[in-house]
């Protein structure tokens, strides 16, 4: 099996998009990889969570099983509203 570092992999899609003239080449390629099995795994993690926060935590903790050699991290940011 051929393995590419993520940077090379992304560059490959940039080149393919340029060569084909299809700015959405990578997205179209990805559509072909999204099987019902992939959706089932993600949906079970997210839909089975009691809160949105729990869903995001479960997704981040298990992302390496969904996307090999990648990680997903969420950061909580407090946004304040200024009164005039």
C-alpha positions as CSV (number, residue, x, y, z in Angstrom):
1,X,0.0,0.0,0.0
2,X,1.3,3.4,-0.9
3,X,1.2,6.0,1.9
4,X,1.7,9.7,1.5
5,X,2.3,12.3,4.1
6,X,-0.7,14.6,4.5
7,X,1.1,17.6,2.9
8,X,1.9,15.6,-0.3
9,X,-1.6,14.2,-0.3
10,X,-3.1,17.7,-0.2
11,X,-0.7,18.9,-2.9
12,X,-1.7,16.0,-5.1
13,X,-5.3,17.2,-5.0
14,X,-4.2,20.8,-5.7
15,X,-2.4,19.6,-8.8
16,X,-5.3,17.4,-9.9
17,X,-7.7,20.3,-9.5
18,X,-5.5,22.5,-11.6
19,X,-4.9,19.9,-14.3
20,X,-8.6,19.1,-14.6
21,X,-9.9,22.7,-14.1
22,X,-12.2,21.3,-11.4
23,X,-11.9,23.4,-8.3
24,X,-13.9,20.8,-6.4
25,X,-11.9,17.8,-7.5
26,X,-11.0,16.8,-3.9
27,X,-14.6,17.1,-2.8
28,X,-15.8,15.0,-5.7
29,X,-13.1,12.4,-4.9
30,X,-14.1,12.3,-1.3
31,X,-17.8,11.8,-2.2
32,X,-16.8,8.5,-3.7
33,X,-15.1,7.4,-0.5
34,X,-18.1,8.2,1.8
35,X,-19.8,4.8,2.2
36,X,-22.8,4.0,4.4
37,X,-20.3,2.2,6.7
38,X,-18.3,5.4,7.2
39,X,-21.5,7.4,7.9
40,X,-22.7,4.8,10.3
41,X,-19.5,5.0,12.4
42,X,-19.6,8.8,12.7
43,X,-23.3,9.0,13.2
44,X,-23.2,6.5,16.1
45,X,-20.5,8.6,17.8
46,X,-22.4,11.8,17.4
47,X,-26.1,10.9,17.5
48,X,-25.6,8.7,20.6
49,X,-24.1,11.5,22.7
50,X,-26.4,13.2,25.2
51,X,-25.1,16.7,24.4
52,X,-23.4,18.5,21.6
53,X,-20.3,18.8,23.7
54,X,-20.2,15.1,24.4
55,X,-20.6,14.5,20.6
56,X,-17.7,16.7,19.8
57,X,-15.5,15.1,22.5
58,X,-16.4,11.6,21.2
59,X,-15.6,12.6,17.6
60,X,-12.3,14.2,18.6
61,X,-11.3,11.2,20.7
62,X,-12.1,8.7,18.0
63,X,-11.1,10.7,14.9
64,X,-7.9,8.7,14.4
65,X,-10.0,5.6,13.7
66,X,-12.0,7.6,11.1
67,X,-9.1,9.4,9.4
68,X,-5.8,7.6,9.7
69,X,-2.8,9.6,11.0
70,X,-4.9,12.6,11.7
71,X,-6.3,14.2,14.8
72,X,-9.2,16.5,15.5
73,X,-9.2,19.0,18.3
74,X,-11.8,21.4,19.5
75,X,-11.1,24.5,21.5
76,X,-13.8,26.2,23.7
77,X,-13.7,29.9,23.2
78,X,-15.8,32.3,25.3
79,X,-17.4,35.0,23.2
80,X,-18.5,38.1,25.0
81,X,-21.1,40.6,23.8
82,X,-20.3,44.3,24.3
83,X,-23.1,46.6,25.3
84,X,-23.0,50.1,23.9
